[in-house]
Amino acid sequence: MIPTHHDVIIVGGGIIGGGIAEQLRCGSRLRVSIVEQELRARVKTGASQAAAGGINPHLYDEGHGALGPMAQRSRDLYPDWIERLRVAWGQPIELRRSGLLCVAIEEKEHDRLINDVLPLLRERGVPAEELGADEARRREPLLGSAVTGGLWLPDDLAVEPLRVMAALEALLKADNGLTCVPDHAEDISADADGVRVVLRSGRVLRSDKVVVAAGHLSHELVKDFIDWRDGDFSPVKGQILEVEAPVNGGLRTQCDALVRDDNKTHIVRATPYAEGRVAVGVTHDRGDASTGTSPRASESILRNLRRILPDVAGWKVIGARAGIRPGTSDGLPVLGYVDPHRRVLAASGHNGLGITLAPRTAQLAVKLLLDTPLTEEDRADLHVSRPERLAASPSR
Ligand SMILES: Cc1cc2nc3c(=O)[nH]c(=O)nc-3n(C[C@H](O)[C@H](O)[C@H](O)COP(=O)(O)OP(=O)(O)OC[C@H]3O[C@@H](n4cnc5c(N)ncnc54)[C@H](O)[C@@H]3O)c2cc1C
């Protein structure tokens, strides 16, 4: 039986919505409901179930820019968060201290890593080391002969997102103070008295506050509250494959590289999981919101991977997943109230870093929902993520 009044409704049960629900229930007695359209779906299409699971606070332009410090704080929350989930769930979730090797096969990319990225990381106090080709191969013997070296970031972590999602789903379903509503939120309205969420089934839920964590569909759900500029949100489809190492084999470290092919830059990622399994990818198709995996994307992943980790590209493929990242034009997330009554909290736009950013996003969202005093660091992270930076005009 679904109650009609809730303290907080969360729309979207990906790692962001699920993570906020879990932290909110840990830190308060509020009655929470999660509305998730795919709760009973056999095939899920959200980004969280497709992700590789690298916890990489200092990767690509986003991590090198204003988001780096927030992402680092999120990385630092990971060990305690995973331990809490593991204990409550009673099943293993491995948080690998795998580090990250950012490697290059082209001179220009090698120079970028050493001359642009390394000084920036050093300036921020992030442990990072330059490695020559031989040193890189000593760290990861599976690297191919074309690799010229790169950067070693020893503090990066890796987790299997499907395990985290399974833990969140099990814990939330077992929680008496939380209701899971398998439905699609069609419309949200809010005034000084509260929030009204209209579901596709025709039901209407009421609450004091609502969190919109609906991934790449979030901005549509809150567009009555904030006049978004055109073109600042876009779906970014991504696919990964899972491969299995031969007996006694396995990838030691997380690897990342940017490679050029057909005049396009491709991301090569390899993220080690338990039992010799490795997530490899990833494709990055801005504007594509189609669901499902494609053989063409799989071929492209293996072709690019072969240039960095040739042996891994030959391992048995045991799975493929695709999801849609919530993209923003500046690569930064959106976290904050979007209405004048401070009832509608948007938590989205995590692009390719939502796994990394999940615990810090949840921590900040819970502080906003509970009106907890903010620290200077909280204020800095909320400033980076403020929704109004993407508004054409002030909140309606
Ligand atoms: C291939 C791939 C690899 C990635 N690798 C990494 C990585 O290694 N590290 C990293 O940090 N990040 C990675 N990411 C990015 C990360 O997965 C995303 O940023 C993150 O999962 C976004 O989480 P979310 O909860 O906002 O969105 P989602 O996981 O998409 O969840 C949103 C949920 O909202 C539901 N929903 C939407 N609209 C409604 C509605 N109206 N009513 C009810 N429910 C609704 C959807 O069904 C969905 O379940 C990767 C992404 C992809 C696709």
PDBQT file of the ligand as one rigid body, heavy atoms in Angstrom, charges set to zero:
ROOT
HETATM    1  C1  LIG A 401      29.193   3.150 -20.349  1.00  0.00    +0.000 C 
HETATM    2  C2  LIG A 401      29.298   4.052 -19.158  1.00  0.00    +0.000 A 
HETATM    3  C3  LIG A 401      30.431   4.001 -18.362  1.00  0.00    +0.000 A 
HETATM    4  C4  LIG A 401      30.535   4.838 -17.244  1.00  0.00    +0.000 A 
HETATM    5  N1  LIG A 401      31.623   4.709 -16.432  1.00  0.00    +0.000 NA
HETATM    6  C5  LIG A 401      31.742   5.497 -15.328  1.00  0.00    +0.000 A 
HETATM    7  C6  LIG A 401      32.851   5.351 -14.458  1.00  0.00    +0.000 A 
HETATM    8  O1  LIG A 401      33.704   4.483 -14.644  1.00  0.00    +0.000 OA
HETATM    9  N2  LIG A 401      32.953   6.198 -13.392  1.00  0.00    +0.000 N 
HETATM   10  C7  LIG A 401      32.013   7.163 -13.139  1.00  0.00    +0.000 A 
HETATM   11  O2  LIG A 401      32.185   7.913 -12.172  1.00  0.00    +0.000 OA
HETATM   12  N3  LIG A 401      30.921   7.284 -13.917  1.00  0.00    +0.000 NA
HETATM   13  C8  LIG A 401      30.764   6.499 -15.015  1.00  0.00    +0.000 A 
HETATM   14  N4  LIG A 401      29.683   6.634 -15.845  1.00  0.00    +0.000 N 
HETATM   15  C9  LIG A 401      28.715   7.712 -15.563  1.00  0.00    +0.000 C 
HETATM   16  C10 LIG A 401      27.685   7.301 -14.529  1.00  0.00    +0.000 C 
HETATM   17  O3  LIG A 401      27.205   6.022 -14.847  1.00  0.00    +0.000 OA
HETATM   18  C11 LIG A 401      26.518   8.293 -14.484  1.00  0.00    +0.000 C 
HETATM   19  O4  LIG A 401      26.983   9.607 -14.313  1.00  0.00    +0.000 OA
HETATM   20  C12 LIG A 401      25.592   7.974 -13.298  1.00  0.00    +0.000 C 
HETATM   21  O5  LIG A 401      25.252   6.613 -13.318  1.00  0.00    +0.000 OA
HETATM   22  C13 LIG A 401      24.325   8.820 -13.341  1.00  0.00    +0.000 C 
HETATM   23  O6  LIG A 401      23.477   8.339 -12.327  1.00  0.00    +0.000 OA
HETATM   24  P1  LIG A 401      21.986   8.832 -12.183  1.00  0.00    +0.000 P 
HETATM   25  O7  LIG A 401      21.429   8.164 -10.995  1.00  0.00    +0.000 OA
HETATM   26  O8  LIG A 401      21.959  10.333 -12.245  1.00  0.00    +0.000 OA
HETATM   27  O9  LIG A 401      21.276   8.362 -13.536  1.00  0.00    +0.000 OA
HETATM   28  P2  LIG A 401      20.698   6.930 -13.942  1.00  0.00    +0.000 P 
HETATM   29  O10 LIG A 401      21.550   5.845 -13.485  1.00  0.00    +0.000 OA
HETATM   30  O11 LIG A 401      20.394   7.028 -15.400  1.00  0.00    +0.000 OA
HETATM   31  O12 LIG A 401      19.348   6.836 -13.110  1.00  0.00    +0.000 OA
HETATM   32  C14 LIG A 401      18.219   7.637 -13.382  1.00  0.00    +0.000 C 
HETATM   33  C15 LIG A 401      16.994   6.798 -13.089  1.00  0.00    +0.000 C 
HETATM   34  O13 LIG A 401      15.840   7.614 -13.184  1.00  0.00    +0.000 OA
HETATM   35  C16 LIG A 401      14.785   6.853 -13.719  1.00  0.00    +0.000 C 
HETATM   36  N5  LIG A 401      13.815   7.817 -14.271  1.00  0.00    +0.000 N 
HETATM   37  C17 LIG A 401      14.017   8.719 -15.255  1.00  0.00    +0.000 A 
HETATM   38  N6  LIG A 401      12.906   9.438 -15.461  1.00  0.00    +0.000 NA
HETATM   39  C18 LIG A 401      11.981   8.990 -14.581  1.00  0.00    +0.000 A 
HETATM   40  C19 LIG A 401      10.627   9.354 -14.322  1.00  0.00    +0.000 A 
HETATM   41  N7  LIG A 401      10.032  10.374 -14.953  1.00  0.00    +0.000 N 
HETATM   42  N8  LIG A 401       9.946   8.656 -13.369  1.00  0.00    +0.000 NA
HETATM   43  C20 LIG A 401      10.541   7.638 -12.687  1.00  0.00    +0.000 A 
HETATM   44  N9  LIG A 401      11.832   7.257 -12.897  1.00  0.00    +0.000 NA
HETATM   45  C21 LIG A 401      12.542   7.941 -13.832  1.00  0.00    +0.000 A 
HETATM   46  C22 LIG A 401      15.466   5.988 -14.773  1.00  0.00    +0.000 C 
HETATM   47  O14 LIG A 401      14.705   4.815 -15.025  1.00  0.00    +0.000 OA
HETATM   48  C23 LIG A 401      16.791   5.676 -14.104  1.00  0.00    +0.000 C 
HETATM   49  O15 LIG A 401      16.789   4.447 -13.414  1.00  0.00    +0.000 OA
HETATM   50  C24 LIG A 401      29.517   5.790 -16.947  1.00  0.00    +0.000 A 
HETATM   51  C25 LIG A 401      28.371   5.831 -17.745  1.00  0.00    +0.000 A 
HETATM   52  C26 LIG A 401      28.246   4.967 -18.843  1.00  0.00    +0.000 A 
HETATM   53  C27 LIG A 401      26.990   5.015 -19.658  1.00  0.00    +0.000 C 
ENDROOT
TORSDOF 0
